Amino acid sequence: MKQQDGRYKFSGTVQNVIYHICTYRDRIVVGEAVDQLIHKHFNMEFHYLFGGLETIESNTEQPPTVIRPGECAVIPKGVYHGVQADTVERLCFSLTIEYNGNCENPSASDYHRIYTTYHQLREVQVVQDRFLSQMMEQYRAISEQCDLFLSAQKGLLLLCTALRLMELIHPAPSEEVREKERGNDITAINRKQLIEEYISDRFADSAGITGLSRLLYLSERQTRNLIQKEFGADYKQLIIQERMKIADILLRKTSQTLEQIAQQVGYQSYSGFYLAYTRYYGISPEAARKNRRDSLHESR
């Protein structure tokens, strides 16, 4: 455990799977209103509630998620989301998992299962568990302490909490299923999943297909064929789809200017964004925002 710029970081290695836990000192907020702008993280985020109610709205198909005391929300990496709460007591922390080499020991499949869950989770999950609550109460009891031993204990508590959450989301398979899985290459990652993550992370910076090809260890031609096969669209279309999806969220959910939204989703000029949005949705960005305001006014 070490402190850097007010941030605590904890790292541990189990069966060649490296876990990085990150939180902030005194991050348990008590009785504070929360209103986070729409954002995303490149790691998995956890919100545990000690008191109050919190609502998380994301860019997935699921409805807004409400978290109650004793519950923990697991927010997948790369998911745009916003958080609202009137008064809340909560703890936020994040998890990053890396894989280091091959695991020949079959028992390591448990850790690999957690690793794949970390990468494949797509929607916000809410978990409630007695063991989880006990660990969080222990964390709250020592949260104000800066003692070196207690700091290490806090890191371990968060790591155990994160692993427990992953286990609850994706329980261990039966022994029969384990036998079938043992012959698989434990380091293999679904290429479709990698494409989705690459598009989600890089859609705004005009990243070409070359970088994706290197990530997949394929030629550019093979990558294009794979994208067409898996998505029924080409690389450019996937970039545009992601840009338009995020632009529509920002238009409906934020008060950013149209020019700011255009830049945020990767367009150098508003005119280029205007043409792309109008072509994609059949309505201009101005009209889309006006429709949103009119609908809000009518609902009041």
Sine and cosine of phi, psi and omega as CSV:
sin_phi,cos_phi,sin_psi,cos_psi,sin_omega,cos_omega
0.00,0.00,0.74,-0.67,0.04,-1.00
-0.60,-0.80,0.43,-0.90,-0.02,-1.00
-0.94,-0.35,0.78,-0.62,0.03,-1.00
-0.67,-0.74,0.89,-0.46,0.02,-1.00
0.81,0.59,0.66,0.75,0.04,-1.00
0.98,0.19,0.04,1.00,-0.05,-1.00
-0.94,-0.35,0.74,-0.67,0.08,-1.00
-1.00,-0.05,0.71,-0.71,0.05,-1.00
-0.81,-0.59,0.64,-0.77,0.03,-1.00
-0.71,-0.70,0.74,-0.67,0.01,-1.00
-0.78,-0.62,0.61,-0.79,0.04,-1.00
-0.54,-0.84,0.46,-0.89,0.00,-1.00
-0.85,-0.52,0.80,-0.60,0.04,-1.00
-0.75,-0.66,0.88,-0.47,0.03,-1.00
0.76,0.65,0.73,0.68,0.05,-1.00
0.94,0.34,0.15,0.99,0.10,-1.00
-0.97,-0.26,0.85,-0.53,-0.11,-0.99
-0.98,-0.18,0.82,-0.58,-0.02,-1.00
-0.93,-0.36,0.74,-0.67,0.08,-1.00
-0.88,-0.48,0.87,-0.50,0.03,-1.00
-0.96,-0.29,0.69,-0.73,-0.02,-1.00
-0.69,-0.73,0.74,-0.68,0.11,-0.99
-0.55,-0.84,-0.01,-1.00,0.05,-1.00
-0.92,-0.40,0.56,-0.83,0.06,-1.00
-0.88,0.47,0.69,-0.73,-0.02,-1.00
0.84,0.54,0.57,0.82,-0.05,-1.00
-0.98,0.21,-0.19,0.98,0.08,-1.00
-0.93,0.37,0.92,-0.38,0.00,-1.00
-1.00,-0.07,0.63,-0.78,-0.07,-1.00
-0.84,-0.55,0.87,-0.50,0.11,-0.99
0.90,0.44,0.49,0.87,-0.01,-1.00
-0.96,-0.29,0.56,-0.83,0.11,-0.99
-0.98,0.21,0.58,-0.81,-0.03,-1.00
-0.81,-0.58,0.78,-0.62,0.05,-1.00
-0.52,-0.85,1.00,0.08,-0.06,-1.00
-1.00,0.03,0.67,-0.75,0.10,-1.00
-0.92,0.39,0.35,-0.94,0.01,-1.00
-0.88,0.47,0.79,-0.62,-0.07,-1.00
-0.41,-0.91,0.10,-0.99,0.10,-0.99
-0.61,-0.79,0.25,-0.97,0.01,-1.00
-0.80,-0.60,0.41,-0.91,0.06,-1.00
-1.00,-0.07,0.32,0.95,0.08,-1.00
-0.61,-0.79,0.12,-0.99,0.01,-1.00
-0.99,0.11,0.69,-0.72,-0.09,-1.00
-0.90,-0.43,0.58,-0.82,-0.01,-1.00
-0.81,-0.58,0.70,-0.71,0.10,-1.00
-0.85,-0.52,0.90,-0.44,0.07,-1.00
-0.94,-0.35,0.74,-0.67,-0.04,-1.00
-0.97,-0.25,0.81,-0.58,0.14,-0.99
-1.00,-0.01,-0.51,0.86,-0.01,-1.00
-0.34,-0.94,0.40,-0.91,-0.01,-1.00
1.00,0.04,-0.14,-0.99,0.05,-1.00
-0.78,-0.63,0.59,-0.80,0.01,-1.00
-0.73,-0.69,0.64,-0.77,0.02,-1.00
-0.89,-0.45,0.76,-0.65,0.04,-1.00
-0.90,-0.44,0.81,-0.58,0.06,-1.00
-0.90,-0.44,0.76,-0.66,-0.09,-1.00
-0.81,-0.59,0.10,-1.00,0.01,-1.00
-1.00,0.04,0.27,0.96,0.08,-1.00
-1.00,0.06,0.03,-1.00,-0.03,-1.00
-0.98,0.21,-0.23,0.97,-0.09,-1.00
-0.96,0.27,0.47,-0.88,0.05,-1.00
-0.94,0.35,0.18,-0.98,0.04,-1.00
-0.81,0.59,0.63,-0.78,-0.05,-1.00
-0.98,-0.22,0.81,-0.59,0.02,-1.00
-0.97,-0.22,0.77,-0.64,0.03,-1.00
-0.94,-0.33,0.70,-0.71,-0.01,-1.00
-0.91,-0.42,0.25,-0.97,0.00,-1.00
-0.81,0.59,0.69,-0.72,-0.03,-1.00
1.00,0.05,-0.01,1.00,0.00,-1.00
-0.94,-0.34,0.45,-0.90,0.03,-1.00
-0.81,-0.59,0.77,-0.63,0.08,-1.00
-1.00,-0.05,0.72,-0.69,0.06,-1.00
-0.95,-0.32,0.91,-0.41,-0.06,-1.00
-0.97,-0.25,0.90,-0.45,-0.04,-1.00
-0.87,0.48,0.45,-0.90,0.05,-1.00
-0.93,0.37,0.58,-0.82,0.04,-1.00
0.99,0.15,0.03,1.00,0.00,-1.00
-1.00,-0.06,0.84,-0.54,0.11,-0.99
-0.93,0.36,0.71,-0.71,-0.01,-1.00
-0.41,-0.91,0.37,-0.93,0.11,-0.99
-0.75,-0.66,0.47,-0.88,-0.09,-1.00
-0.79,-0.61,0.68,-0.73,0.06,-1.00
-0.69,-0.72,0.63,-0.78,0.08,-1.00
-0.31,-0.95,0.60,-0.80,0.03,-1.00
-0.97,0.25,-0.90,0.44,0.11,-0.99
-0.73,-0.68,0.72,-0.69,-0.14,-0.99
-0.49,-0.87,0.54,-0.84,0.17,-0.98
-0.87,-0.50,0.90,-0.43,-0.14,-0.99
-0.51,-0.86,0.25,-0.97,0.10,-0.99
-0.81,-0.58,0.75,-0.66,0.06,-1.00
-0.91,-0.42,0.71,-0.70,0.12,-0.99
-0.48,-0.88,0.23,-0.97,-0.08,-1.00
-0.76,-0.65,0.30,-0.95,-0.04,-1.00
-0.71,-0.70,0.74,-0.68,0.15,-0.99
-0.83,-0.55,0.73,-0.68,-0.02,-1.00
-0.85,-0.53,0.74,-0.68,0.09,-1.00
-0.85,-0.52,0.45,-0.89,0.00,-1.00
-0.93,-0.37,0.70,-0.71,-0.13,-0.99
-0.79,-0.61,1.00,-0.01,0.11,-0.99
1.00,0.04,-0.09,-1.00,-0.03,-1.00
-1.00,-0.02,0.54,-0.84,0.07,-1.00
-0.92,-0.39,0.96,-0.27,0.00,-1.00
-0.99,0.15,-0.38,0.92,0.00,-1.00
-0.96,0.30,0.86,-0.51,-0.02,-1.00
-0.84,0.54,-0.49,0.87,-0.02,-1.00
-0.91,0.42,-0.32,0.95,0.00,-1.00
-0.94,0.35,-0.19,0.98,0.01,-1.00
-0.87,0.49,-0.47,0.88,0.06,-1.00
-0.87,0.49,-0.69,0.73,-0.01,-1.00
-0.95,0.31,-0.58,0.82,0.04,-1.00
-0.92,0.39,-0.57,0.82,0.04,-1.00
-0.88,0.47,-0.66,0.75,0.06,-1.00
-0.91,0.42,-0.64,0.77,0.02,-1.00
-0.88,0.48,-0.71,0.70,-0.01,-1.00
-0.94,0.34,-0.57,0.82,0.08,-1.00
-0.88,0.48,-0.65,0.76,0.03,-1.00
-0.84,0.54,-0.63,0.78,-0.04,-1.00
-1.00,0.07,-0.47,0.88,-0.16,-0.99
-0.99,-0.12,-0.27,0.96,-0.01,-1.00
-0.88,0.47,0.74,-0.67,-0.09,-1.00
-0.88,-0.48,-0.36,0.93,-0.04,-1.00
-0.83,-0.56,0.41,-0.91,0.03,-1.00
-0.90,0.43,0.73,-0.68,0.03,-1.00
-0.90,-0.44,0.60,-0.80,0.07,-1.00
-0.90,-0.43,0.80,-0.60,-0.09,-1.00
-0.82,-0.57,0.67,-0.74,0.11,-0.99
-0.77,-0.63,0.76,-0.65,-0.12,-0.99
-0.40,-0.92,0.69,-0.72,-0.04,-1.00
-0.89,0.47,-0.70,0.71,0.00,-1.00
-0.89,0.46,-0.66,0.75,0.04,-1.00
-0.87,0.49,-0.71,0.70,-0.01,-1.00
-0.89,0.45,-0.61,0.79,0.02,-1.00
-0.89,0.45,-0.67,0.74,0.01,-1.00
-0.91,0.41,-0.63,0.78,0.00,-1.00
-0.93,0.37,-0.58,0.81,0.06,-1.00
-0.91,0.40,-0.60,0.80,0.07,-1.00
-0.90,0.44,-0.67,0.74,0.00,-1.00
-0.89,0.46,-0.69,0.72,-0.01,-1.00
-0.88,0.47,-0.60,0.80,-0.04,-1.00
-0.90,0.44,-0.48,0.87,-0.05,-1.00
-0.91,-0.42,0.19,0.98,-0.13,-0.99
-0.90,0.44,-0.49,0.87,-0.04,-1.00
-1.00,0.07,-0.13,0.99,-0.10,-1.00
-0.99,0.12,0.64,-0.77,0.01,-1.00
-0.94,-0.35,0.12,0.99,0.03,-1.00
-0.86,0.51,0.64,-0.77,-0.08,-1.00
-0.86,0.52,-0.70,0.72,0.00,-1.00
-0.89,0.45,-0.71,0.71,-0.01,-1.00
-0.93,0.37,-0.53,0.85,0.06,-1.00
-0.89,0.45,-0.68,0.73,0.06,-1.00
-0.90,0.43,-0.61,0.79,0.02,-1.00
-0.90,0.43,-0.62,0.78,0.03,-1.00
-0.89,0.46,-0.67,0.74,0.03,-1.00
-0.88,0.48,-0.68,0.73,0.01,-1.00
-0.91,0.41,-0.62,0.78,0.03,-1.00
-0.89,0.46,-0.67,0.74,0.01,-1.00
-0.93,0.37,-0.63,0.77,0.04,-1.00
-0.89,0.45,-0.72,0.69,0.02,-1.00
-0.89,0.46,-0.62,0.79,0.03,-1.00
-0.89,0.46,-0.72,0.69,0.00,-1.00
-0.88,0.47,-0.70,0.72,0.00,-1.00
-0.91,0.41,-0.61,0.80,0.06,-1.00
-0.89,0.45,-0.68,0.73,0.02,-1.00
-0.88,0.48,-0.69,0.72,0.01,-1.00
-0.90,0.44,-0.60,0.80,0.02,-1.00
-0.91,0.41,-0.63,0.78,0.00,-1.00
-0.94,0.33,-0.58,0.82,0.02,-1.00
-0.94,0.33,-0.65,0.76,-0.05,-1.00
-0.76,-0.65,1.00,0.10,-0.05,-1.00
-0.89,0.47,0.36,-0.93,0.02,-1.00
-0.90,0.44,0.65,-0.76,0.02,-1.00
-0.96,0.27,0.21,-0.98,0.05,-1.00
-0.93,0.38,0.27,-0.96,0.00,-1.00
-0.88,0.47,-0.55,0.83,0.02,-1.00
-0.90,0.44,-0.69,0.73,0.03,-1.00
-0.92,0.38,-0.62,0.78,0.03,-1.00
-0.84,0.54,-0.67,0.75,-0.02,-1.00
-0.87,0.49,-0.63,0.77,0.00,-1.00
-0.94,0.35,-0.54,0.84,-0.07,-1.00
-0.98,0.18,-0.36,0.93,-0.12,-0.99
-0.91,0.42,-0.38,0.92,0.00,-1.00
-0.99,0.11,-0.12,0.99,-0.03,-1.00
-0.99,0.17,0.41,-0.91,0.09,-1.00
-0.96,0.28,0.91,-0.41,-0.11,-0.99
-0.94,0.35,-0.31,0.95,-0.01,-1.00
-1.00,-0.02,-0.09,1.00,-0.05,-1.00
-0.95,0.32,0.68,-0.73,0.06,-1.00
-0.85,-0.53,0.69,-0.72,-0.01,-1.00
-0.83,0.56,0.83,-0.55,-0.06,-1.00
-0.92,0.38,-0.54,0.84,0.06,-1.00
-0.88,0.47,-0.66,0.75,0.03,-1.00
-0.88,0.47,-0.68,0.74,0.02,-1.00
-0.89,0.45,-0.62,0.79,0.04,-1.00
-0.89,0.45,-0.72,0.70,0.00,-1.00
-0.87,0.50,-0.68,0.73,0.00,-1.00
-0.91,0.40,-0.65,0.76,-0.01,-1.00
-0.89,0.45,-0.70,0.71,0.01,-1.00
-0.90,0.44,-0.70,0.72,-0.02,-1.00
-0.89,0.46,-0.61,0.80,-0.06,-1.00
-0.99,0.12,-0.49,0.87,-0.21,-0.98
-0.88,-0.48,0.14,0.99,-0.13,-0.99
-0.89,0.46,-0.45,0.89,-0.11,-0.99
-1.00,-0.04,-0.16,0.99,-0.10,-0.99
-0.95,-0.33,0.33,0.95,0.07,-1.00
0.83,0.55,0.59,0.81,0.03,-1.00
-0.92,0.38,0.77,-0.64,-0.01,-1.00
-0.99,0.16,0.05,-1.00,-0.06,-1.00
-0.97,0.25,-0.25,0.97,-0.02,-1.00
-0.87,0.49,-0.72,0.69,0.00,-1.00
-0.89,0.46,-0.62,0.79,0.04,-1.00
-0.92,0.40,-0.65,0.76,0.02,-1.00
-0.87,0.49,-0.67,0.75,0.03,-1.00
-0.90,0.43,-0.64,0.77,0.01,-1.00
-0.89,0.46,-0.58,0.81,-0.04,-1.00
-1.00,0.02,-0.13,0.99,-0.09,-1.00
0.85,0.52,0.69,0.72,0.03,-1.00
-0.77,-0.64,0.31,-0.95,0.14,-0.99
-0.96,0.27,0.24,-0.97,0.01,-1.00
-0.90,0.44,-0.61,0.79,0.03,-1.00
-0.90,0.43,-0.69,0.73,0.03,-1.00
-0.90,0.44,-0.60,0.80,0.02,-1.00
-0.91,0.42,-0.69,0.72,0.02,-1.00
-0.88,0.47,-0.67,0.75,0.01,-1.00
-0.91,0.42,-0.65,0.76,0.01,-1.00
-0.90,0.43,-0.69,0.73,0.02,-1.00
-0.88,0.48,-0.70,0.71,0.01,-1.00
-0.88,0.47,-0.65,0.76,-0.01,-1.00
-0.92,0.38,-0.69,0.72,-0.09,-1.00
-0.99,0.16,-0.54,0.84,-0.13,-0.99
-0.88,-0.47,-0.21,0.98,-0.04,-1.00
0.92,0.40,0.44,0.90,0.00,-1.00
-0.49,-0.87,0.25,-0.97,0.05,-1.00
-1.00,-0.08,0.08,-1.00,-0.09,-1.00
-0.86,0.51,-0.70,0.71,-0.02,-1.00
-0.88,0.47,-0.64,0.77,0.01,-1.00
-0.90,0.44,-0.61,0.79,0.03,-1.00
-0.90,0.43,-0.64,0.76,0.04,-1.00
-0.88,0.47,-0.72,0.69,-0.01,-1.00
-0.90,0.44,-0.67,0.74,0.02,-1.00
-0.85,0.52,-0.70,0.71,-0.01,-1.00
-0.92,0.40,-0.67,0.74,0.02,-1.00
-0.88,0.48,-0.70,0.72,-0.04,-1.00
-0.94,0.35,-0.60,0.80,0.02,-1.00
-0.89,0.46,-0.73,0.69,-0.01,-1.00
-0.94,0.34,-0.63,0.78,0.02,-1.00
-0.87,0.49,-0.66,0.75,-0.01,-1.00
-0.91,0.42,-0.63,0.78,0.05,-1.00
-0.89,0.45,-0.72,0.69,-0.03,-1.00
-0.91,0.42,-0.58,0.81,0.05,-1.00
-0.90,0.43,-0.65,0.76,-0.08,-1.00
-0.99,0.12,-0.49,0.87,-0.19,-0.98
-0.94,-0.33,-0.18,0.98,-0.05,-1.00
-0.79,-0.61,0.17,-0.99,0.05,-1.00
-0.96,-0.28,0.29,0.96,0.04,-1.00
-0.87,0.49,0.50,-0.87,0.06,-1.00
-0.94,0.35,0.33,-0.94,0.01,-1.00
-0.89,0.45,-0.58,0.82,0.02,-1.00
-0.92,0.39,-0.63,0.77,0.04,-1.00
-0.90,0.43,-0.65,0.76,0.02,-1.00
-0.90,0.43,-0.66,0.75,0.01,-1.00
-0.85,0.53,-0.71,0.70,0.01,-1.00
-0.92,0.39,-0.62,0.79,-0.06,-1.00
-0.91,0.41,-0.51,0.86,-0.02,-1.00
-0.99,-0.14,0.17,0.99,0.21,-0.98
0.96,-0.27,0.23,0.97,0.01,-1.00
-0.97,-0.25,0.74,-0.67,-0.03,-1.00
-0.97,0.26,-0.45,0.89,-0.01,-1.00
-0.75,-0.66,0.47,-0.89,0.01,-1.00
-0.93,0.37,-0.54,0.84,-0.02,-1.00
-0.88,0.48,-0.66,0.76,0.04,-1.00
-0.90,0.43,-0.65,0.76,0.05,-1.00
-0.91,0.42,-0.68,0.73,-0.01,-1.00
-0.84,0.54,-0.75,0.66,-0.02,-1.00
-0.90,0.44,-0.69,0.72,-0.03,-1.00
-0.91,0.41,-0.70,0.72,-0.04,-1.00
-0.92,0.40,-0.70,0.71,-0.01,-1.00
-0.90,0.44,-0.65,0.76,0.03,-1.00
-0.91,0.42,-0.59,0.81,-0.09,-1.00
-0.98,0.20,-0.69,0.72,-0.11,-0.99
-0.97,-0.23,-0.21,0.98,-0.02,-1.00
0.97,0.25,0.29,0.96,0.01,-1.00
-0.48,-0.88,0.54,-0.84,-0.04,-1.00
-0.97,0.24,0.37,-0.93,0.06,-1.00
-0.85,0.52,-0.63,0.78,0.01,-1.00
-0.88,0.48,-0.70,0.72,-0.01,-1.00
-0.92,0.39,-0.61,0.79,0.02,-1.00
-0.89,0.45,-0.68,0.74,0.02,-1.00
-0.93,0.37,-0.63,0.78,0.03,-1.00
-0.89,0.46,-0.67,0.75,0.03,-1.00
-0.87,0.49,-0.63,0.78,0.02,-1.00
-0.90,0.43,-0.71,0.70,-0.02,-1.00
-0.90,0.43,-0.65,0.76,0.01,-1.00
-0.89,0.45,-0.65,0.76,-0.01,-1.00
-0.93,0.38,-0.59,0.81,0.05,-1.00
-0.92,0.40,-0.65,0.76,0.01,-1.00
-0.90,0.44,-0.67,0.75,0.00,-1.00
-0.92,0.39,-0.59,0.81,-0.02,-1.00
-0.93,0.38,-0.38,0.92,0.02,-1.00
-0.99,0.14,0.00,0.00,0.00,0.00
